Amino acid sequence: MDIQRFKQRLLELEAELSARTEREKQLGREQTRDSARDIGDSGVADEAASEDFAEAELNSTVLQQVRDALRRIDKHTFGKCLVDGAPIDAKRLEALPWTPYCFNHQKLLEATAREWR
């Protein structure tokens, strides 16, 4: 596995997500600050701001996962499932280089999360 290639890709993702998160937060703040005085316009501005903040939150979540993956590279645990230490399939890492779990454990975690909802 070419760890350096994954590291470079993760560093690029980190920069992109960081910039995108800040941009979305700024847009959300501008939406509320620049909203019109009319109550209808204010509602539209609030909805747009809510969407911007939701997008920023999603980007922030993935950004944290990317940073966690970079730490795993530094600890020499990248590409190993956090649950059992087994190798994560290369195709899975290509698709989601920040993933901390093999496919089977990811599915188990998702199933458990659905049960708690």
Backbone as numpy.savetxt, mean C-alpha at the origin, in Angstrom:
# Nx Ny Nz CAx CAy CAz Cx Cy Cz
17.26 -15.86 -6.90 16.40 -14.68 -6.90 17.30 -13.44 -6.90
16.96 -12.49 -7.75 17.73 -11.26 -7.88 17.22 -10.22 -6.87
17.76 -10.28 -5.66 17.32 -9.39 -4.57 17.55 -7.92 -4.93
18.65 -7.63 -5.58 18.95 -6.22 -5.93 17.90 -5.65 -6.87
17.41 -6.47 -7.78 16.37 -6.00 -8.71 15.08 -5.71 -7.94
14.74 -6.60 -7.01 13.55 -6.36 -6.19 13.75 -5.12 -5.32
14.93 -4.95 -4.77 15.19 -3.78 -3.93 15.02 -2.50 -4.74
15.57 -2.47 -5.95 15.44 -1.29 -6.79 13.98 -1.01 -7.11
13.25 -2.05 -7.43 11.83 -1.90 -7.74 11.06 -1.37 -6.54
11.35 -1.91 -5.36 10.69 -1.46 -4.13 11.05 -0.01 -3.80
12.30 0.37 -4.02 12.69 1.76 -3.76 11.96 2.72 -4.70
11.79 2.31 -5.96 11.04 3.14 -6.90 9.57 3.24 -6.49
9.00 2.11 -6.07 7.61 2.12 -5.59 7.47 3.00 -4.36
8.43 2.92 -3.46 8.39 3.74 -2.25 8.35 5.22 -2.61
9.20 5.65 -3.51 9.22 7.06 -3.92 7.91 7.46 -4.59
7.42 6.61 -5.46 6.17 6.91 -6.17 4.98 6.97 -5.22
4.87 6.00 -4.34 3.75 5.97 -3.40 3.82 7.12 -2.39
5.01 7.45 -1.96 5.17 8.56 -1.03 4.70 9.86 -1.67
5.13 10.10 -2.90 4.72 11.31 -3.60 3.22 11.32 -3.86
2.68 10.16 -4.27 1.25 10.07 -4.56 0.42 10.29 -3.30
0.86 9.73 -2.18 0.14 9.89 -0.92 0.09 11.36 -0.51
1.22 12.02 -0.59 1.26 13.44 -0.25 0.39 14.27 -1.19
0.42 13.94 -2.47 -0.39 14.66 -3.46 -1.88 14.49 -3.16
-2.31 13.27 -2.86 -3.72 13.02 -2.55 -4.15 13.73 -1.28
-3.30 13.72 -0.26 -3.64 14.44 0.98 -3.77 15.93 0.71
-2.86 16.46 -0.09 -2.90 17.89 -0.42 -4.17 18.22 -1.20
-4.54 17.37 -2.14 -5.77 17.59 -2.90 -6.99 17.58 -1.99
-7.00 16.66 -1.04 -8.11 16.60 -0.08 -8.20 17.86 0.75
-7.06 18.34 1.20 -7.06 19.58 1.99 -7.53 20.76 1.15
-7.10 20.81 -0.11 -7.51 21.90 -0.99 -9.01 21.85 -1.27
-9.56 20.64 -1.44 -11.00 20.50 -1.71 -11.82 21.13 -0.59
-11.44 20.86 0.65 -12.21 21.39 1.77 -11.95 22.87 1.98
-10.71 23.28 1.77 -10.37 24.68 1.98 -10.99 25.58 0.92
-11.01 25.10 -0.33 -11.49 25.93 -1.43 -12.95 25.70 -1.77
-13.68 25.00 -0.92 -15.08 24.70 -1.24 -15.89 26.00 -1.30
-16.90 25.96 -2.15 -17.75 27.14 -2.33 -18.61 27.36 -1.09
-19.22 28.53 -1.04 -20.02 28.89 0.12 -21.40 28.22 0.09
-21.85 27.80 -1.06 -23.15 27.14 -1.23 -23.10 25.75 -0.58
-24.16 25.37 0.13 -24.16 24.08 0.86 -24.07 22.90 -0.10
-24.66 22.99 -1.28 -24.57 21.92 -2.27 -23.15 21.77 -2.77
-22.52 22.90 -3.09 -21.13 22.86 -3.54 -20.22 22.34 -2.44
-20.54 22.69 -1.22 -19.76 22.23 -0.08 -19.84 20.72 0.05
-21.02 20.15 -0.18 -21.20 18.71 -0.11 -20.39 17.99 -1.19
-20.38 18.55 -2.38 -19.60 17.98 -3.48 -18.11 18.04 -3.14
-17.68 19.18 -2.60 -16.27 19.33 -2.23 -15.89 18.35 -1.12
-16.80 18.16 -0.16 -16.53 17.20 0.93 -16.40 15.79 0.39
-17.25 15.42 -0.57 -17.19 14.08 -1.17 -15.88 13.90 -1.93
-15.47 14.90 -2.69 -14.21 14.82 -3.43 -13.03 14.72 -2.47
-13.08 15.48 -1.39 -12.01 15.43 -0.40 -11.96 14.05 0.25
-13.11 13.48 0.53 -13.18 12.15 1.13 -12.54 11.11 0.21
-12.80 11.21 -1.08 -12.19 10.30 -2.05 -10.68 10.47 -2.08
-10.22 11.72 -2.06 -8.77 11.99 -2.06 -8.12 11.40 -0.81
-8.74 11.58 0.34 -8.16 11.06 1.58 -8.19 9.52 1.60
-9.25 8.92 1.05 -9.32 7.46 0.98 -8.22 6.91 0.09
-7.98 7.57 -1.03 -6.90 7.16 -1.93 -5.55 7.32 -1.24
-5.37 8.39 -0.50 -4.12 8.61 0.23 -3.93 7.51 1.28
-5.01 7.11 1.94 -4.92 6.06 2.96 -4.52 4.72 2.33
-5.12 4.40 1.18 -4.77 3.16 0.48 -3.30 3.18 0.06
-2.86 4.29 -0.52 -1.45 4.42 -0.92 -0.53 4.32 0.28
-0.93 4.90 1.39 -0.14 4.86 2.61 0.01 3.43 3.14
-1.06 2.64 3.02 -1.03 1.24 3.46 -0.04 0.44 2.62
-0.11 0.60 1.31 0.82 -0.11 0.42 2.25 0.40 0.65
2.39 1.70 0.87 3.71 2.28 1.15 4.33 1.62 2.38
3.56 1.42 3.43 4.08 0.76 4.63 4.51 -0.67 4.32
3.74 -1.36 3.50 4.09 -2.73 3.12 5.38 -2.75 2.31
5.56 -1.77 1.44 6.80 -1.66 0.65 7.98 -1.43 1.59
7.82 -0.54 2.54 8.90 -0.27 3.50 9.22 -1.49 4.35
8.19 -2.25 4.72 8.42 -3.50 5.45 9.22 -4.49 4.60
8.90 -4.56 3.31 9.64 -5.46 2.41 11.10 -5.04 2.30
11.35 -3.74 2.25 12.74 -3.26 2.21 13.49 -3.64 3.48
12.81 -3.59 4.62 13.44 -4.04 5.87 13.74 -5.53 5.84
12.84 -6.31 5.23 13.09 -7.75 5.12 14.29 -8.02 4.23
14.49 -7.20 3.21 15.69 -7.35 2.38 16.92 -7.13 3.23
16.90 -6.07 4.04 18.05 -5.78 4.92 18.30 -6.90 5.93
17.23 -7.57 6.36 17.35 -8.65 7.35 17.59 -10.02 6.68
17.64 -10.03 5.36 17.84 -11.26 4.58 16.69 -12.25 4.76
15.49 -11.74 4.96 14.31 -12.59 5.06 13.32 -12.34 3.93
13.70 -11.48 2.99 12.82 -11.17 1.85 12.60 -12.44 1.03
11.35 -12.63 0.60 11.02 -13.78 -0.23 10.69 -15.02 0.57
10.64 -14.87 1.89 10.28 -15.98 2.77 8.99 -15.62 3.49
8.09 -16.56 3.56 6.79 -16.35 4.21 7.00 -16.04 5.69
6.33 -15.02 6.18 6.45 -14.65 7.59 5.88 -15.71 8.52
4.97 -16.55 8.03 4.35 -17.54 8.88 5.26 -18.74 9.12
5.79 -19.31 8.04 6.58 -20.53 8.21 7.98 -20.47 7.61
8.36 -19.34 7.02 9.70 -19.20 6.47 9.92 -19.87 5.13
8.87 -20.47 4.58 8.99 -21.13 3.28 9.15 -20.08 2.18
9.79 -20.43 1.09 9.96 -19.47 -0.01 8.62 -19.05 -0.60
8.53 -17.78 -0.95 7.36 -17.25 -1.65 7.62 -17.45 -3.13
6.62 -17.94 -3.85 6.74 -18.20 -5.27 7.23 -16.95 -6.02
8.16 -17.14 -6.95 8.74 -16.03 -7.71 7.68 -15.24 -8.46
6.68 -15.93 -9.03 5.61 -15.22 -9.76 4.82 -14.32 -8.82
4.62 -14.78 -7.61 3.90 -13.96 -6.62 4.71 -12.72 -6.28
6.02 -12.89 -6.09 6.88 -11.74 -5.79 6.96 -10.76 -6.96
6.91 -11.29 -8.18 6.91 -10.40 -9.35 5.66 -9.53 -9.36
4.53 -10.13 -9.01 3.26 -9.40 -9.02 3.13 -8.46 -7.83
3.56 -8.93 -6.65 3.44 -8.15 -5.41 4.77 -8.24 -4.65
5.75 -7.45 -5.03 7.07 -7.60 -4.41 7.09 -7.28 -2.91
6.05 -6.66 -2.41 6.00 -6.33 -0.99 5.30 -7.41 -0.16
4.81 -8.46 -0.80 4.04 -9.47 -0.07 4.89 -10.19 0.98
4.36 -10.33 2.20 5.12 -11.03 3.24 4.71 -12.49 3.41
3.71 -12.94 2.61 3.17 -14.28 2.80 3.15 -15.07 1.50
3.30 -16.38 1.63 3.10 -17.26 0.49 1.60 -17.24 0.16
1.26 -17.78 -0.98 -0.13 -17.77 -1.43 -1.06 -18.45 -0.43
-0.66 -19.62 0.06 -1.53 -20.37 0.97 -1.80 -19.62 2.27
-0.77 -19.04 2.86 -0.98 -18.32 4.11 -1.75 -17.01 3.89
-1.56 -16.38 2.74 -2.34 -15.18 2.43 -3.82 -15.53 2.36
-4.16 -16.64 1.69 -5.55 -17.07 1.58 -6.13 -17.39 2.96
-5.35 -18.04 3.81 -5.82 -18.34 5.17 -6.09 -17.06 5.96
-5.20 -16.08 5.84 -5.40 -14.81 6.53 -6.64 -14.09 6.03
-6.85 -14.10 4.73 -8.03 -13.46 4.16 -9.31 -14.16 4.61
-9.29 -15.49 4.65 -10.46 -16.25 5.09 -10.77 -15.94 6.55
-9.74 -15.85 7.37 -9.93 -15.53 8.78 -10.50 -14.13 8.94
-10.01 -13.19 8.16 -10.51 -11.82 8.22 -11.98 -11.76 7.83
-12.37 -12.53 6.81 -13.79 -12.55 6.40 -14.67 -13.10 7.51
-14.17 -14.10 8.22 -14.95 -14.69 9.31 -15.22 -13.69 10.42
-14.32 -12.77 10.64 -14.45 -11.80 11.74 -15.34 -10.60 11.35
-15.70 -10.51 10.10 -16.54 -9.38 9.67 -17.98 -9.62 9.93
